[in-house]
Amino acid sequence: MTEFTPLLSFAGGMVIGLATVALMAVHGRIAGINGILSGFLTTQFNQDWAWRAAFLGGMIASPLVLLVLSGQMPEISVPSPAPLLLIGGFLTGIGTTYASGCTSGHGVCGISRLSARSIVATLTFMTTAIATVFLTRHVFGG
């Protein structure tokens, strides 16, 4: 069972919100990791590539910042076997391609801009996630 941490969750949400607003204000870009990563992998070394590299570097370095501030690394537990994670990652990649974005792009940035496409996409992946958890935990006994 996951520990309930409302204050830390609220603080994390605020930081994500501030980061997305800052990225939109400074670069006019949406903070969807799918688009940021694909642009990073396909863009030449220029200003567009540089902000993408900085964004991804910040995501990678954030556990180290937590280590410096708290003295411990975040605890990560993945109870699923590697083949299942690979299948899930592959299906997620297909979904983000068809949805023209990911959960962060649609869920955080798109809904805040009242994008109808993002609202539908977010409702779709949230419904799918709820159904998957229900089936995994209560039907298949995972």
N, C-alpha and C positions, 0 to 999 in steps of 0.2 A: 504494500500500500504506500502511496506517495504522501509525504508529510504536507499538511496544509500550512502554507506560509503566505498569508494575505499581504503583509507589509512588504516582503521581498518581491512578491509578484507585482504589487502595485508599483514599486520602485522600478522594477524591470520594464514594466509597461510604459512608464513615464520616460525612461531613457530611450526606449524604442521609438516612442512618439516624437520626442525631441530630435532624435537622429533623422527620422523621416522628414520632419519639417525643415531641418537644417539642410538636408540634401536637396529638397525641393527649392528652398530659398536661394541657396548658393549656386546650384547647378541646373535647376529646373528639371530634375530627374526623379523618377519614382524609385523608392528603395525596395525593389523586388529582387531578391537574391538570384533568381533564375535569369533575369535580364542582365544583372550586374556581372554574373559569372560568364554568361555566354558572350557578352560584350568584351569582357577582359580577355577571353580566349581567342576572339576573332579580330580585335582592334589592334592597329599598329601602335608603336610606342609614341604616344602624344598625350595631350592634356586629358582626353577622354579616358585613355588607358590608365593614367596616373591616379585619378580619383577612384577608379574601380579597384586598382591595386591597393590603395590606402584603405578603402572600405573592407576589402577581403582580409587585408593584413590586420585590421582592427578586430575583425571577428576571430581570427586565429590567435591573436595575442591576448584577447580578453581573459582567458583563464590564467595567464601569467600575471595580469594585473590583479586578479582576485588572489592569487598566491601571495603577491607582495603585500596586499592590504590585509588579508586575513591569516596568512601563514599556512594555508592549506589549499590544495587543488579541489575543484568541484568533484563530487563523487558521481561517477557515471556507471550505471548498471544497465546492460542490454541483455534482457533475458531471452531474446530470440536467437536462433542459430543463424550463422552467416548466410547460408543459401536463402533463407526466408528474407533476410535484410536485402540481399541482392535483388530478389524478385520484387520486393516492395519499392526499392529505389528505381528499378526499371519501370514499374507501373507508374510511379510518381513522375518520372521523366516524360512518359507518354501523356499523362494527364496535364502536366504543365505546358506541353506543346499544344495540345488541343485547346486548352483554356487560355492560351496566349498570356501565361503568367503563372505565378506561384501564390502560395498562401500569403506571403508577406506583401507582394505587389497588389493582389486583389483585396485581401482581408484588411490590411492596415492602411494602405494608401488609396486603393480604389473606393472603399466604402466611405472613407473620410471625404472624398471628392464627390460622393453621391453618384458614382458610376453604376448604371443599371447592370452592365455586363459584369462588373466586379461583385455586385450584390448577388446576382444569380450564381456566379462561380463560387463565391464563399458559401452560399446556402448548399450548393451541390457538394463541395468537399466536406463541409461540416456534417451533412446528413450521411455521407458515405463513411466518414470517420466514426460517427456514433453507431451506425449499423455494423461496422467492422468490429468495434470493441464489444458490442453486445453479442454478436455471433461468436467471436473468439472466446469470450469469458463465460457466456451462459449457455451457448448451444454446443460448441465444440469442446468446452472445458479447459481452455488454455490458461 
